[in-house]
Amino acid sequence: MAEIRPSYPMVRAGWASSIALAMVFAAVVGGPSVARADWGFTHWGMTPEQVVSASGGSAHLIAPANRQRDDADHWEVAAVGDVHDGGLTLDGGYMFDTRGSGLTCVMYNATGDDVAKLRDGLIARYGQPRKDSAFGPLRTLTWQTPDAIELAINQTPLAAVVTHCAPGR
């Protein structure tokens, strides 16, 4: 499992990492976050600079020395920023393949009452999840659209994290 840096989230290394990401994002950001890829202003394969440019100023680059990175899995979170989804203003994190294939995942999270709004919005958008499982205080819902979408909800503290990734990621 990659090291957790309190300034930036980590991504998709399993259910324990999803809980850690939700808690880190909630602690650092203090609120909900969401973004979608290949939807809105982002598209799979974009560079960090292209994501920032397309965001109209809502996303910004993270300095290379401060990026959350997992060299074994070939990714880094290189940009973060605000995204508007429904009535929520949310913070998103953008994950890029370090081998050069560009944007591969977008992360977003929610805490408190926004967890239900996020869950309900995903179900309204993508239908019932393909898989709904629980382990201890963690509930995980997954969709295949063909994108891979995973919502991990932790009950205490109430927090959720979504990873929305390109097909095959």
N, C-alpha and C positions, 0 to 999 in steps of 0.2 A: 504494500500500500504506500502511496506517495505521502511525503511529509505534508502536513497541513500548515500553511502559512496564514496567519490571522488576517492579512491584508487582502487576500484573494482566494476564491473558492477552488476546490479540486473537483474533478469530474469522473464519473462513471467507472469506479473501481469496485463496484459491488454495493450491497445494501448498507454495510457499515460506513462506507465512504459517503453514501447518499445522506445518511443521518448526519454525519460530520459536516458535509457541505451545507445542509439546511441550517444547522446550528451556527456554523461560521458565518454564512451569508446573513442570517438573522441578526447575529451579534454585530457584524461589521456594518451592515446596511441599515438595520433597524426597521425593516419593512419588507413588503412583498416584492417579487420580481418576476418578469416574464419576457420572453421573446420567442419568435418562431423563425425557423430558417426555411429558405426556399419559399418564403411567404413574407409579406411585408417588404422591408427594404433589404433583406439579406438573401443570399443564394449560396448553395453549396459550392465550394471551391474558391470563394472570394478570399483575397488577402486581408490581413488586418487593416491595412490602409484603405482598401476598397469598402470594408464594412463601415469604418469611421466616416469616410466620404459620403457614402450612401445614407448614413444616419441623419444627415442634416444637422449635425452638431450634438445629437443626443448620445453618441458613443465616443469614447476616447481610448487611445492606445495606452497600454501599461508599459512602463519602461522595461526593457528586456531583463534587467537584474531583479525586477520585482514580480515577474510572471510566475504563476503556478505552473509547474512543468512536470511531466512524467516521461523521462527519456526511454524507459523500457516499453511504454505503450505509444510513444511517438506523438505526444500532444502537449500543447501549452495553451493557457488562457491568456490571450494577447490583447483583448479589448473588453471593455465593460461599458454599460450605459443604460439610460432610461428607455423604456419601451412602453407604449400605451396599448392596453388590451382591454376592450370593453370599458368599464368605468374605472379601471385600476391603472395607476402609474407605477410601473414596476422596473426593477433593475435587472439587467441581463448580463450574462457572461458569455463570451464567444470563444470557442475552443478551435484551435487550428492544428492541422497535422504538421509536425516538425519536419517531415520529409518533403514538404512542398506542395501537397495537394489542396491546401487552403482550408477554408471553413468546413468543419466536419460536425460540430455539435453546437447547440445553443442551450444554455442552462437558465433556469429561472426558478424562483421559489416564492413561498408565501408563509406567513405566520398568522396565528390567531384566527379571527373570523375569515380572513382571506383564503385560508386553506380550502374551505368548502366552496368558495367562489371559484377558485382555481380548478378544483376537482370537477365541479359541475360544468364549468366552461369546457374542459377537455372532453367530458362525456357528450356534451351538446355538439361539439365540433367533430369528434371522431367516432361517436357511438360508444356502445358498451365496450370495455376493455377486453382484449383477447385473453388476458390472464389477470386474475385478482387473487393475491395470496397474502398471507400474514405470517409473521414470525415475531413473537414477543410483542413489543409495542409498535412494530413497523408493519405497515400495510403497503404493498406494492401493486400498482396497476400498470399494465403494459398494453400498448397498441402497436400495430404494424400497418403503415398507411400507404406506401412502402417504407417511409421513414420509421425508425425505431424510436418510440416515445415511451418513457418510463416516469411514472409519478410515484415517489416514495413518501409516505406520510408517517411521521413520528408523532405519537400521541402525547408524550410528555418530555419536553415542552411541545405544544402543538405547532408543528412546522412541517413543511413539505418542500421537496425539491423535484424538479423535472429535468430530465435530460432529453432533448429532442435532437436526434442524430440522423445524419445522412444514411441512406440504405447501405448496409454492409459494414457500418461502423460499429 
